[in-house]
Amino acid sequence: LVDLQRKLTMYTMLLGGMLMLIFGFTNLFTEVPLFVAMMKLGLSIPFFISYFLIIKKLPHQWILNLVLVLCYFGIFINFLYNQGSNGPTDYTIFLFTIVITALVNGPLKWIWLTVVFFTFAGLYLAEVNGWIAINTEYSTPFGAFLDNVLGFFWILVFWIAGLWILLKNYNAQYELLVKTKNEKEEANKKLELLNQKKTKLLALLSHDLKSPMASLQLTLELFEMGIIDQENMGVLVRNLKKQNIH
């Protein structure tokens, strides 16, 4: 499961980098300020670096959380300068929350979810009350349409690709578990067969040893009782020696 999560984090970094490149490029053709588009293009770099670091087996949780910090501030800026609640930031916040829920482990997950909820709930509240100045009016209806549809479309592509990777890796893990289970059952059957053969072998050995041991014991007892004299005892000892060698 840890390996599965590491792989998912690795692919999330790769898809995230591609998503930032696409967002930055498409934003150049919308009403998004130029510096916001350039920020998204720049954010693709830490995503791709994180992808290669995870390939190198570096701790993926630390890498993931560092990238999430950068994304958090990026989403914050995007909200302020890209039409607030009228822009496509909502889709990004939703995707951001899903990534945290799926990939972050331990108490940090709940800290992140709490921070995200109160941060953006506060931003929405500040916007509707006019506490912060956000331009929520597009110059044309088509501008609003284009910005939101492009944002929704690319996040949808990200989600579908991520879900496909998740299912693919899950199926691979499941097939590996089934294969391991079958191999274990086969090994147990072989072990059981070996135990049966061992039991039979021990039974045969004990039966074969019983007669000569009994003969030896009986001979010694008869000699001790004086029933066998020295001359006959010599013959018996030679026979017992041959039997022992056999």
Sequence and secondary structure as in RCSB ss.txt:
>XXXX:A:sequence
LVDLQRKLTMYTMLLGGMLMLIFGFTNLFTEVPLFVAMMKLGLSIPFFISYFLIIKKLPHQWILNLVLVLCYFGI
FINFLYNQGSNGPTDYTIFLFTIVITALVNGPLKWIWLTVVFFTFAGLYLAEVNGWIAINTEYSTPFGAFLDNVL
GFFWILVFWIAGLWILLKNYNAQYELLVKTKNEKEEANKKLELLNQKKTKLLALLSHDLKSPMASLQLTLELFEM
GIIDQENMGVLVRNLKKQNIH
>XXXX:A:secstr
 HHHHHHHHHHHHHHHHHHHHHHHHHHTTSSS HHHHHHHHHHHHHHHHHHHHHHTT  HHHHHHHHHHHHHHHH
HHHHHHTTGGGTTHHHHHHHHHHHHHHH  THHHHHHHHHHHHHHHHHHHHHHTTSS      SSHHHHHHHHHH
HHHHHHHHHHHHHHHHHHHHHHHHHHHHHHHHHHHHHHHHHHHHHHHHHHHHHHHHHHHHHHHHHHHHHHHHHHH
T S HHHHHHHHHHHHHHHH 
